[in-house]
């Protein structure tokens, strides 16, 4: 992680874009930890928040589109044969296929918050030949939500981002599931609220 931070401090937005593109595509890069670290550096005045959000969103989408394109062109055999080189074990691939089969395009959106699933969902979307327009719609919404969430966490903790980043390395999966739960609960609450307002009027 120290070397990664050195690259970010030296090359700034360009390093962040490249690292996220590779990380989201499946390379062994701690994406959430990286995002919190970048958010912490933003809070210290090293970078601008809006520019950081734009760069991280672009990097994430680049990685997602790369995975989608490979899945569309090369199919599942490549994933099963070489997945182990990018942290995609057979069990992780199987669980991701099950998730994608159950939730489809919603799996792309919420899959951002589950390490491993994030790396496979785009590839599976390509293998199933999900339309490009539909894929981009869900992937971009997930990317914006994910980038905003973890940049925001890093920005909020400010000078303490290093301690939070270290904690994230241990509990990433739990944090991701909590965020998904909060999003779902928020959506359900908004739906009931709108329904109630319509019934009142």
C-alpha atoms as a printed R data frame, in Angstrom:
    type eleno elety resid chain resno       x       y       z
1   ATOM     1    CA   UNK     A     1   0.000   0.000   0.000
2   ATOM     2    CA   UNK     A     2   2.912   2.347   0.710
3   ATOM     3    CA   UNK     A     3   4.156   2.115  -2.866
4   ATOM     4    CA   UNK     A     4   0.658   2.742  -4.213
5   ATOM     5    CA   UNK     A     5   0.342   5.881  -2.090
6   ATOM     6    CA   UNK     A     6   3.720   7.052  -3.334
7   ATOM     7    CA   UNK     A     7   2.477   6.705  -6.937
8   ATOM     8    CA   UNK     A     8  -0.681   8.679  -6.119
9   ATOM     9    CA   UNK     A     9   1.265  11.489  -4.463
10  ATOM    10    CA   UNK     A    10   3.722  11.632  -7.355
11  ATOM    11    CA   UNK     A    11   1.386  11.194 -10.333
12  ATOM    12    CA   UNK     A    12  -1.907  12.363  -8.825
13  ATOM    13    CA   UNK     A    13  -5.107  11.894 -10.788
14  ATOM    14    CA   UNK     A    14  -3.380   9.912 -13.554
15  ATOM    15    CA   UNK     A    15  -2.133   7.295 -11.068
16  ATOM    16    CA   UNK     A    16  -5.553   7.053  -9.448
17  ATOM    17    CA   UNK     A    17  -7.252   6.557 -12.802
18  ATOM    18    CA   UNK     A    18  -4.849   3.799 -13.848
19  ATOM    19    CA   UNK     A    19  -4.852   1.975 -10.518
20  ATOM    20    CA   UNK     A    20  -8.642   1.931 -10.297
21  ATOM    21    CA   UNK     A    21  -9.041   0.806 -13.904
22  ATOM    22    CA   UNK     A    22  -6.716  -2.134 -13.219
23  ATOM    23    CA   UNK     A    23  -8.201  -2.867  -9.794
24  ATOM    24    CA   UNK     A    24 -11.804  -2.947 -10.977
25  ATOM    25    CA   UNK     A    25 -10.750  -5.102 -13.935
26  ATOM    26    CA   UNK     A    26  -9.430  -7.674 -11.438
27  ATOM    27    CA   UNK     A    27  -5.814  -6.849 -10.639
28  ATOM    28    CA   UNK     A    28  -4.793  -7.354  -6.963
29  ATOM    29    CA   UNK     A    29  -5.275  -3.728  -5.906
30  ATOM    30    CA   UNK     A    30  -7.208  -2.846  -2.701
31  ATOM    31    CA   UNK     A    31  -9.807  -0.626  -4.356
32  ATOM    32    CA   UNK     A    32 -11.808   0.475  -1.297
33  ATOM    33    CA   UNK     A    33  -8.663   1.173   0.715
34  ATOM    34    CA   UNK     A    34  -7.312   3.145  -2.231
35  ATOM    35    CA   UNK     A    35 -10.515   5.195  -2.467
36  ATOM    36    CA   UNK     A    36 -10.509   6.035   1.245
37  ATOM    37    CA   UNK     A    37  -6.852   7.033   1.059
38  ATOM    38    CA   UNK     A    38  -7.588   9.300  -1.902
39  ATOM    39    CA   UNK     A    39 -10.550  10.824  -0.066
40  ATOM    40    CA   UNK     A    40  -8.277  11.511   2.896
41  ATOM    41    CA   UNK     A    41  -5.758  13.248   0.645
42  ATOM    42    CA   UNK     A    42  -8.607  15.322  -0.831
43  ATOM    43    CA   UNK     A    43  -9.646  16.432   2.673
44  ATOM    44    CA   UNK     A    44  -6.054  17.552   3.327
45  ATOM    45    CA   UNK     A    45  -6.149  19.794   0.267
46  ATOM    46    CA   UNK     A    46  -3.980  17.707  -2.066
47  ATOM    47    CA   UNK     A    47  -6.783  17.261  -4.612
48  ATOM    48    CA   UNK     A    48 -10.187  18.673  -5.526
49  ATOM    49    CA   UNK     A    49 -13.207  16.549  -4.548
50  ATOM    50    CA   UNK     A    50 -15.192  17.007  -7.793
51  ATOM    51    CA   UNK     A    51 -12.101  16.280  -9.911
52  ATOM    52    CA   UNK     A    52 -11.312  13.247  -7.731
53  ATOM    53    CA   UNK     A    53 -14.868  11.942  -8.149
54  ATOM    54    CA   UNK     A    54 -14.688  12.418 -11.929
55  ATOM    55    CA   UNK     A    55 -11.319  10.661 -12.180
56  ATOM    56    CA   UNK     A    56 -12.256   7.732  -9.952
57  ATOM    57    CA   UNK     A    57 -15.572   7.314 -11.770
58  ATOM    58    CA   UNK     A    58 -13.761   7.291 -15.127
59  ATOM    59    CA   UNK     A    59 -11.168   4.803 -13.874
60  ATOM    60    CA   UNK     A    60 -13.851   2.495 -12.471
61  ATOM    61    CA   UNK     A    61 -15.882   2.585 -15.669
62  ATOM    62    CA   UNK     A    62 -12.773   1.913 -17.756
63  ATOM    63    CA   UNK     A    63 -12.093  -1.240 -15.737
64  ATOM    64    CA   UNK     A    64 -15.740  -2.304 -15.947
65  ATOM    65    CA   UNK     A    65 -15.899  -1.767 -19.702
66  ATOM    66    CA   UNK     A    66 -12.672  -3.707 -20.178
67  ATOM    67    CA   UNK     A    67 -14.108  -6.681 -18.258
68  ATOM    68    CA   UNK     A    68 -17.422  -6.460 -20.124
69  ATOM    69    CA   UNK     A    69 -15.676  -6.365 -23.512
70  ATOM    70    CA   UNK     A    70 -13.468  -9.344 -22.671
71  ATOM    71    CA   UNK     A    71 -16.500 -11.303 -21.495
72  ATOM    72    CA   UNK     A    72 -18.430 -10.479 -24.655
73  ATOM    73    CA   UNK     A    73 -15.558 -11.400 -26.979
74  ATOM    74    CA   UNK     A    74 -13.967 -14.357 -25.193
75  ATOM    75    CA   UNK     A    75 -16.690 -15.852 -22.975
76  ATOM    76    CA   UNK     A    76 -16.526 -17.914 -19.773
77  ATOM    77    CA   UNK     A    77 -13.646 -20.262 -20.726
78  ATOM    78    CA   UNK     A    78 -11.136 -17.424 -20.296
79  ATOM    79    CA   UNK     A    79 -12.564 -16.605 -16.864
80  ATOM    80    CA   UNK     A    80 -12.288 -20.195 -15.619
81  ATOM    81    CA   UNK     A    81  -8.866 -20.757 -17.136
82  ATOM    82    CA   UNK     A    82  -7.071 -17.568 -16.108
83  ATOM    83    CA   UNK     A    83  -9.292 -16.182 -13.336
84  ATOM    84    CA   UNK     A    84  -6.971 -17.443 -10.608
85  ATOM    85    CA   UNK     A    85  -4.299 -14.993 -11.792
86  ATOM    86    CA   UNK     A    86  -6.566 -12.049 -10.899
87  ATOM    87    CA   UNK     A    87  -7.952 -13.317  -7.575
88  ATOM    88    CA   UNK     A    88 -10.941 -15.077  -9.160
89  ATOM    89    CA   UNK     A    89 -11.005 -18.528  -7.606
90  ATOM    90    CA   UNK     A    90 -13.517 -21.176  -8.815
91  ATOM    91    CA   UNK     A    91 -15.644 -20.696  -5.669
92  ATOM    92    CA   UNK     A    92 -15.702 -16.919  -6.124
93  ATOM    93    CA   UNK     A    93 -16.667 -17.313  -9.779
94  ATOM    94    CA   UNK     A    94 -19.445 -19.767  -8.836
95  ATOM    95    CA   UNK     A    95 -20.885 -17.466  -6.150
96  ATOM    96    CA   UNK     A    96 -20.725 -14.517  -8.553
97  ATOM    97    CA   UNK     A    97 -22.541 -16.502 -11.262
98  ATOM    98    CA   UNK     A    98 -25.223 -17.404  -8.724
99  ATOM    99    CA   UNK     A    99 -25.583 -13.748  -7.682
100 ATOM   100    CA   UNK     A   100 -25.730 -12.558 -11.279
101 ATOM   101    CA   UNK     A   101 -28.262 -15.267 -12.153
102 ATOM   102    CA   UNK     A   102 -30.550 -14.206  -9.297
103 ATOM   103    CA   UNK     A   103 -30.272 -10.424  -9.528
104 ATOM   104    CA   UNK     A   104 -29.152  -9.794 -13.106
105 ATOM   105    CA   UNK     A   105 -28.483  -6.140 -13.872
106 ATOM   106    CA   UNK     A   106 -29.063  -5.157 -10.237
107 ATOM   107    CA   UNK     A   107 -26.097  -7.387  -9.450
108 ATOM   108    CA   UNK     A   108 -23.944  -5.042 -11.535
109 ATOM   109    CA   UNK     A   109 -25.056  -2.008  -9.542
110 ATOM   110    CA   UNK     A   110 -24.806  -3.481  -6.041
111 ATOM   111    CA   UNK     A   111 -21.925  -5.781  -6.977
112 ATOM   112    CA   UNK     A   112 -19.592  -2.782  -6.769
113 ATOM   113    CA   UNK     A   113 -19.785  -2.998  -2.997
114 ATOM   114    CA   UNK     A   114 -18.737  -6.657  -2.798
115 ATOM   115    CA   UNK     A   115 -15.044  -7.317  -3.591
116 ATOM   116    CA   UNK     A   116 -14.708 -10.189  -6.011
117 ATOM   117    CA   UNK     A   117 -18.267  -9.801  -7.263
118 ATOM   118    CA   UNK     A   118 -17.352  -6.382  -8.601
119 ATOM   119    CA   UNK     A   119 -14.602  -7.966 -10.673
120 ATOM   120    CA   UNK     A   120 -16.767 -10.746 -12.107
121 ATOM   121    CA   UNK     A   121 -20.174  -9.136 -12.639
122 ATOM   122    CA   UNK     A   122 -19.026  -7.068 -15.620
123 ATOM   123    CA   UNK     A   123 -17.384 -10.067 -17.240
124 ATOM   124    CA   UNK     A   124 -20.561 -12.123 -16.777
125 ATOM   125    CA   UNK     A   125 -22.623  -9.288 -18.242
126 ATOM   126    CA   UNK     A   126 -20.437  -9.563 -21.333
127 ATOM   127    CA   UNK     A   127 -20.689 -13.354 -21.566
128 ATOM   128    CA   UNK     A   128 -24.499 -13.161 -21.392
129 ATOM   129    CA   UNK     A   129 -24.404 -10.452 -24.074
130 ATOM   130    CA   UNK     A   130 -26.320  -7.928 -22.043
131 ATOM   131    CA   UNK     A   131 -26.947  -4.890 -24.254
132 ATOM   132    CA   UNK     A   132 -24.249  -2.233 -24.056
133 ATOM   133    CA   UNK     A   133 -26.745   0.554 -23.294
134 ATOM   134    CA   UNK     A   134 -28.353  -1.367 -20.427
135 ATOM   135    CA   UNK     A   135 -24.991  -2.417 -19.059
136 ATOM   136    CA   UNK     A   136 -23.591   1.122 -19.098
137 ATOM   137    CA   UNK     A   137 -26.740   2.436 -17.376
138 ATOM   138    CA   UNK     A   138 -26.373   0.113 -14.387
139 ATOM   139    CA   UNK     A   139 -22.560   0.100 -14.303
140 ATOM   140    CA   UNK     A   140 -22.311   3.906 -14.337
141 ATOM   141    CA   UNK     A   141 -24.918   4.238 -11.564
142 ATOM   142    CA   UNK     A   142 -23.003   1.699  -9.465
143 ATOM   143    CA   UNK     A   143 -19.663   3.365 -10.172
144 ATOM   144    CA   UNK     A   144 -20.923   6.803  -9.181
145 ATOM   145    CA   UNK     A   145 -22.495   5.468  -5.990
146 ATOM   146    CA   UNK     A   146 -19.414   3.435  -5.059
147 ATOM   147    CA   UNK     A   147 -16.908   6.216  -5.797
148 ATOM   148    CA   UNK     A   148 -18.980   8.815  -3.967
149 ATOM   149    CA   UNK     A   149 -19.413   6.554  -0.926
150 ATOM   150    CA   UNK     A   150 -15.771   5.644  -0.382
151 ATOM   151    CA   UNK     A   151 -14.344   9.023  -1.376
152 ATOM   152    CA   UNK     A   152 -16.847  10.531   1.046
153 ATOM   153    CA   UNK     A   153 -15.746   8.193   3.848
154 ATOM   154    CA   UNK     A   154 -12.109   9.127   3.272
155 ATOM   155    CA   UNK     A   155 -12.967  12.809   3.125
156 ATOM   156    CA   UNK     A   156 -15.089  12.626   6.279
157 ATOM   157    CA   UNK     A   157 -12.422  10.950   8.415
158 ATOM   158    CA   UNK     A   158  -9.800  13.399   7.138
159 ATOM   159    CA   UNK     A   159  -6.482  13.050   8.938
160 ATOM   160    CA   UNK     A   160  -7.522   9.633  10.306
161 ATOM   161    CA   UNK     A   161  -7.875   8.040   6.868
162 ATOM   162    CA   UNK     A   162  -4.831   5.803   7.401
163 ATOM   163    CA   UNK     A   163  -6.374   4.101  10.449
164 ATOM   164    CA   UNK     A   164  -9.707   3.708   8.649
165 ATOM   165    CA   UNK     A   165  -7.989   2.349   5.539
166 ATOM   166    CA   UNK     A   166  -6.199  -0.295   7.631
167 ATOM   167    CA   UNK     A   167  -9.495  -1.276   9.244
168 ATOM   168    CA   UNK     A   168 -11.131  -1.494   5.811
169 ATOM   169    CA   UNK     A   169  -8.587  -4.089   4.705
170 ATOM   170    CA   UNK     A   170 -10.012  -6.418   7.378
171 ATOM   171    CA   UNK     A   171 -13.753  -5.719   7.094
172 ATOM   172    CA   UNK     A   172 -14.267  -4.747   3.437
173 ATOM   173    CA   UNK     A   173 -16.890  -7.428   2.763
174 ATOM   174    CA   UNK     A   174 -18.927  -6.469   5.832
175 ATOM   175    CA   UNK     A   175 -18.843  -2.769   4.996
176 ATOM   176    CA   UNK     A   176 -19.936  -3.519   1.445
177 ATOM   177    CA   UNK     A   177 -22.908  -5.588   2.631
178 ATOM   178    CA   UNK     A   178 -23.912  -2.885   5.134
179 ATOM   179    CA   UNK     A   179 -23.847  -0.244   2.389
180 ATOM   180    CA   UNK     A   180 -25.998  -2.458   0.135
181 ATOM   181    CA   UNK     A   181 -28.469  -2.976   2.989
182 ATOM   182    CA   UNK     A   182 -28.677   0.770   3.646
183 ATOM   183    CA   UNK     A   183 -29.269   1.478  -0.048
184 ATOM   184    CA   UNK     A   184 -32.027  -1.134  -0.255
185 ATOM   185    CA   UNK     A   185 -33.681   0.110   2.950
186 ATOM   186    CA   UNK     A   186 -33.484   3.681   1.679
187 ATOM   187    CA   UNK     A   187 -35.103   2.646  -1.602
188 ATOM   188    CA   UNK     A   188 -37.902   0.768   0.175
189 ATOM   189    CA   UNK     A   189 -38.510   3.703   2.528
190 ATOM   190    CA   UNK     A   190 -38.690   6.142  -0.402
191 ATOM   191    CA   UNK     A   191 -41.106   3.840  -2.240
192 ATOM   192    CA   UNK     A   192 -43.461   3.561   0.761
193 ATOM   193    CA   UNK     A   193 -43.242   7.304   1.377
194 ATOM   194    CA   UNK     A   194 -44.214   8.122  -2.213
195 ATOM   195    CA   UNK     A   195 -47.024   5.559  -2.119
196 ATOM   196    CA   UNK     A   196 -48.338   7.037   1.106
197 ATOM   197    CA   UNK     A   197 -48.281  10.579  -0.318
198 ATOM   198    CA   UNK     A   198 -50.246   9.432  -3.384
199 ATOM   199    CA   UNK     A   199 -52.849   7.748  -1.202
200 ATOM   200    CA   UNK     A   200 -53.224  10.893   0.932
201 ATOM   201    CA   UNK     A   201 -53.707  13.121  -2.110
